[in-house]
Amino acid sequence: MKISFSTLGCPRWSWQEILATACDLGYSGIEVRGVGKDISVPSIPAFSDENLEKTKADLKRLNLTIPCLDSDCCIHLRETEKATTAEIKAYILLAQKLDVPYVRIMATAPVPQPVGAVDEAYVLSAPELMLERVIHTKHPCFAASFWQEGLLLVCAAEGDDIQTAVYTLPARGMRPRRLLELPGQPGGLCVCPDGRSALISTRAGLMKLEIATGELKWNLPEWPLCMRLCCQGAMALVSGTLNGQVCLLSHYKPWLRRTVFQGTEAQACFLPEDGIVSGETAHP
């Protein structure tokens, strides 16, 4: 496990003091919210164009990384949309230069209680989404999800019979690499919380895949074409398209499982806050 700390907790320190403290105390990373009086990360001198290469070299020398750049951008305010969009773009550009995987933005202001009305439709409209790149696959892509080292793609390979072709794509790659081919048409896909394995459903059953090696850890042929899969911790919810059942199972020990819901077109998911299972059906 890698541990980082936020510069929000040391507002009077210089960048060099932050680096030295992170190294001396054995931290692996620094989450940057601001440095000194500069609360906007792109305006921090250490991250200016003339100092950027030195900053990257210092981080590498001290074996430190920056996991996230924290902004105070709130995207729910129409009146500041242009300024907010420009600042978000500046953060994203800096993150790309630093190879930082995440930028924090906020849907609403971080206050103890709601203030005023939030225009949810405006927040969800995402008017400034930017197309980063187009990924071309040999076969129609059926499902995609992020794993530890990039994208995992599940495609329907057409031929005499439809097969499930699984591809991986590095984070900055352009050409997907074929990982393996599975019998039957594809169903659902869910990358497990460890970021290294995934649940994949085809007509041949529900399987767990070790993504880096392409090794299949197990297969449950009695659960084919499960279109909805989701994981939380060691547990997975599997919604069976053909049998109308929702199964709760351990994706580490799949023989530990039980049916928790049944109905026509049954589907279920974990609630994000407390892990309660929610089931719904089109025709109870």
C-alpha positions in Angstrom: 0.0 0.0 0.0 1.3 3.5 -0.9 0.5 6.4 1.5 0.3 10.0 0.5 -0.5 13.2 2.4 -2.2 16.4 1.2 -0.5 19.8 1.1 -3.7 21.2 2.5 -2.4 20.2 6.0 0.9 22.2 5.6 -0.1 25.6 4.1 3.0 27.5 5.3 5.6 25.0 3.9 7.6 25.6 0.8 7.7 23.0 -2.0 11.2 21.9 -0.9 10.1 21.5 2.7 7.1 19.4 1.5 9.4 17.2 -0.6 11.9 16.7 2.3 9.2 15.9 4.8 7.6 13.4 2.5 10.9 11.6 2.0 12.0 11.7 5.6 8.7 10.3 6.9 8.6 7.5 4.3 5.6 8.7 2.3 5.1 7.5 -1.3 3.3 10.5 -2.6 2.0 14.1 -2.3 -1.5 15.1 -3.1 -1.1 18.8 -4.2 -3.8 21.2 -3.1 -1.6 24.3 -2.9 1.8 25.5 -1.8 2.2 28.5 0.4 0.0 31.3 -0.8 -0.6 29.7 -4.2 -3.8 27.7 -3.7 -4.2 27.2 -7.5 -1.8 24.4 -8.4 -1.1 25.5 -12.0 0.2 28.9 -10.6 2.7 27.3 -8.2 6.3 28.2 -9.3 7.5 24.6 -9.0 5.0 23.6 -11.7 5.8 26.4 -14.1 7.2 25.5 -17.6 10.7 26.6 -16.7 10.7 24.6 -13.4 8.7 21.6 -14.4 11.5 19.3 -15.5 13.4 20.0 -12.3 10.3 19.2 -10.2 9.8 16.0 -12.0 13.5 15.0 -11.5 13.3 15.8 -7.8 10.2 13.6 -7.4 11.9 10.8 -9.3 15.1 11.1 -7.2 13.1 11.0 -4.0 10.9 8.1 -5.2 7.8 10.2 -4.8 4.7 10.5 -7.0 1.7 12.9 -7.2 -1.5 10.9 -7.2 -3.9 13.8 -7.6 -4.0 17.5 -8.2 -6.8 19.1 -6.1 -8.7 22.0 -7.5 -11.5 24.0 -5.9 -13.5 24.1 -9.2 -17.3 23.8 -8.6 -19.1 22.9 -11.8 -22.6 23.7 -10.6 -22.4 27.4 -11.1 -23.5 28.7 -14.5 -22.3 32.2 -13.9 -18.6 31.1 -13.6 -18.8 28.4 -16.2 -16.1 29.9 -18.6 -13.6 30.6 -15.8 -14.2 27.2 -14.2 -13.8 25.4 -17.5 -10.5 27.3 -18.3 -9.1 26.4 -14.8 -10.1 22.7 -15.2 -8.3 22.6 -18.6 -5.2 24.1 -17.0 -5.3 21.4 -14.3 -5.7 18.6 -16.8 -2.9 20.0 -19.0 -0.6 20.1 -15.9 -1.6 16.6 -14.9 -0.7 15.3 -18.3 2.7 17.0 -18.1 3.3 15.5 -14.7 1.8 12.0 -15.5 -0.7 12.6 -12.6 -3.7 10.2 -13.1 -6.4 12.3 -11.3 -7.7 15.8 -11.0 -10.2 16.7 -8.3 -13.2 18.8 -9.2 -16.4 19.3 -7.3 -20.0 19.2 -8.3 -21.0 21.6 -5.6 -19.2 23.8 -3.0 -17.8 21.7 0.0 -19.9 23.3 2.7 -21.4 21.5 5.8 -24.9 21.8 4.5 -26.6 22.6 1.1 -26.8 26.2 0.2 -29.3 27.2 -2.5 -30.6 25.0 -5.2 -28.3 22.8 -7.3 -29.2 22.5 -11.0 -28.7 18.8 -11.4 -29.5 18.8 -15.1 -26.8 21.4 -15.7 -24.3 19.4 -13.6 -25.0 16.2 -15.6 -25.0 17.9 -19.0 -21.2 18.2 -19.0 -21.1 20.8 -21.7 -17.3 20.8 -22.0 -16.5 17.1 -22.3 -13.4 16.8 -24.5 -12.6 13.9 -26.9 -9.2 12.6 -25.9 -8.8 10.0 -28.6 -10.7 7.4 -30.7 -9.8 3.7 -30.2 -10.3 1.4 -33.2 -11.0 -2.2 -32.6 -11.0 -5.0 -35.1 -14.4 -6.2 -33.8 -17.4 -4.4 -32.4 -16.7 -3.4 -28.8 -19.4 -4.8 -26.4 -18.1 -3.5 -23.1 -15.1 -1.6 -21.7 -13.7 -0.8 -18.2 -10.6 0.5 -16.6 -8.1 -1.8 -14.9 -4.8 -1.1 -13.2 -2.8 -0.6 -16.4 -5.3 0.8 -18.8 -8.4 -0.3 -20.6 -10.0 -3.8 -20.8 -12.1 -4.3 -23.9 -14.6 -7.1 -24.6 -15.6 -7.4 -28.2 -17.8 -9.7 -30.3 -15.7 -11.5 -32.9 -17.8 -12.5 -35.8 -17.2 -15.6 -37.9 -18.9 -19.0 -38.3 -19.9 -18.5 -34.6 -19.7 -15.3 -32.5 -16.8 -15.5 -30.1 -15.8 -13.2 -27.2 -12.5 -11.4 -27.9 -10.8 -9.7 -24.9 -8.3 -6.9 -25.5 -6.1 -4.8 -23.3 -5.0 -1.2 -24.1 -2.2 0.6 -22.1 -3.1 3.9 -20.6 -1.4 5.9 -23.3 -1.5 3.2 -26.0 -3.3 3.4 -29.4 -3.5 -0.2 -30.5 -5.4 -2.8 -28.3 -3.5 -6.1 -27.7 -5.5 -9.3 -28.0 -5.4 -11.1 -24.6 -7.6 -14.2 -25.3 -10.7 -15.5 -27.0 -13.6 -17.1 -25.2 -16.4 -19.2 -26.7 -19.8 -17.7 -27.3 -21.1 -14.2 -27.5 -20.1 -11.7 -24.8 -22.2 -10.7 -21.8 -21.3 -8.4 -18.9 -17.9 -7.1 -17.7 -16.8 -5.9 -14.3 -13.2 -5.1 -13.2 -12.7 -6.3 -9.6 -11.7 -3.8 -6.9 -8.1 -5.0 -6.9 -7.7 -3.5 -10.5 -5.9 -6.7 -11.7 -8.8 -9.1 -12.3 -12.2 -9.0 -13.9 -15.5 -10.9 -14.1 -16.6 -11.7 -17.7 -19.7 -13.4 -18.7 -20.2 -15.2 -22.1 -22.6 -17.9 -23.3 -20.1 -20.4 -21.9 -20.5 -19.1 -18.3 -19.3 -16.5 -15.7 -15.6 -16.4 -15.5 -12.9 -14.6 -13.5 -9.9 -13.4 -15.5 -6.4 -12.5 -14.3 -5.9 -9.6 -16.7 -2.1 -9.3 -16.8 -1.6 -13.0 -17.7 -4.9 -13.9 -19.4 -5.4 -16.8 -17.0 -9.0 -17.9 -16.2 -9.2 -18.4 -12.4 -12.6 -20.1 -12.5 -15.8 -20.6 -14.6 -19.4 -21.1 -13.5 -21.1 -22.5 -16.7 -24.6 -22.4 -15.0 -24.4 -18.6 -15.1 -24.2 -17.7 -18.8 -24.8 -14.3 -20.4 -25.0 -12.3 -17.2 -25.4 -8.8 -18.6 -25.0 -6.9 -15.2 -22.1 -7.6 -13.0 -20.8 -5.4 -10.1 -18.3 -5.9 -7.3 -17.8 -4.4 -3.9 -14.8 -5.7 -1.8 -14.7 -9.5 -2.0 -18.3 -9.8 -3.1 -20.0 -9.7 -6.5 -23.6 -9.3 -7.6 -24.4 -11.3 -10.7 -27.7 -10.7 -12.6 -28.6 -13.7 -14.7 -30.3 -12.8 -18.0 -31.5 -16.3 -18.8 -32.5 -17.6 -15.4 -33.9 -14.3 -13.9 -31.9 -14.7 -10.7 -29.5 -12.3 -8.8 -26.7 -14.1 -7.1 -24.4 -12.8 -4.4 -21.0 -14.6 -4.4 -17.4 -14.3 -3.3 -15.3 -13.7 -6.4 -12.4 -15.2 -4.5 -14.4 -18.3 -3.5 -17.2 -18.6 -6.0 -18.7 -21.7 -4.4 -19.7 -19.4 -1.5 -22.9 -17.9 -3.1 -26.6 -17.7 -2.7 -29.6 -16.4 -4.7 -30.9 -13.1 -3.2 -33.5 -12.2 -5.8 -35.5 -13.7 -8.6 -37.9 -12.2 -11.2 -38.2 -11.5 -14.9 -35.3 -9.4 -16.2 -34.0 -9.2 -12.6 -31.0 -6.8 -12.0 -29.3 -5.6 -8.9 -26.4 -3.3 -7.7 -24.6 -2.3 -4.5 -25.6 1.0 -3.0 -22.5 3.2 -2.9 -22.7 4.2 0.8 -23.4 1.2 2.9 -23.3 -1.8 0.5 -27.0 -2.7 0.8 -28.2 -4.8 -2.1 -30.9 -3.2 -4.3 -32.9 -5.5 -6.5 -35.4 -4.5 -9.2 -37.3 -6.3 -11.9 -39.4 -5.3 -14.9 -42.2 -7.8 -14.2 -42.3 -9.0 -10.5 
